[in-house]
Amino acid sequence: MKWIKTWKNFSESLQWDISILNVDLNESLGMFYENILKSIGAEEIEIDDKKYTLKLTDPRGRETKMDLLEDDILKGLETLSNNSDFINSLKNTGLKKSPLQSTEDFDTFVNRPSRFIMIYRIEANELENPEYIIFQSWNSVLSKWEDPKLFKIKGEFKKFYDKLSSRDIELEWDNKKWTYHTANKNEWILKNGDETDMFKKNLRKDELEKVINDNKIRITIL
């Protein structure tokens, strides 16, 4: 039996009663990529679907328009990332791009493969907040990459990586609750609740799954 505890604009708080369910944590904790972007205050900027024009604002607040080749957009971020015209246009606007990154390169909880490019002020280092992110996700139904989307970042970008790889869950059993945290999908650390023989301070993924499944524990994703 599975039901939604709360659901408002893709809320991430989900709850399971697993009395008839064997849980796979990594599969069950997958999240919508929209939630990850929401966590950094990402505001979508429409890309003109005829001219494929990006509207960017330089570090001085001046708006500039950048026309992209339709073929580059349709081929996706891998092509765009290597487009010298794109790179030079950014430079002329006082901006620069990051290397292309993919969720396939590290453990994440995002529910579909995704790839992205960050756009920074030209003098910024990569520890600073980027100005924009261009994001593209894989559509498994159509077996192709969706069109890239451009977002203005208005929040703290560190949360982007935190959301990709970190999760908290609350376990309820015998009218008591324990909260566990992971930052790598494989090791879980007890954050709240008293340590017991069952609910140890540190548990591997397979150990935690066994505790949950053997004792029919209710799970809430925080």
Number of C-alpha atoms within 10 A of each C-alpha: 9 12 9 12 13 12 10 7 9 13 14 19 14 18 20 19 15 17 15 10 12 13 17 14 17 15 11 13 19 16 20 14 20 12 19 19 21 17 18 19 18 23 16 15 15 13 16 11 9 7 12 18 17 16 16 20 17 18 15 8 8 9 11 14 12 15 15 17 14 14 11 17 16 15 15 19 22 16 13 21 17 13 14 10 14 19 15 13 17 21 14 12 20 16 23 21 22 14 12 16 16 15 17 11 9 10 15 24 24 21 17 16 18 18 20 22 22 21 22 23 21 16 10 14 10 13 8 12 18 24 24 24 24 19 22 21 21 16 13 11 6 8 8 11 18 17 16 20 15 23 19 19 22 16 18 14 20 13 16 18 13 14 20 22 17 16 21 17 22 20 19 17 13 8 5 9 15 17 21 24 19 19 18 16 18 15 16 23 17 20 17 13 15 13 13 8 6 12 20 15 16 16 19 14 17 13 17 20 17 15 14 24 18 11 14 18 20 18 21 19 18 15
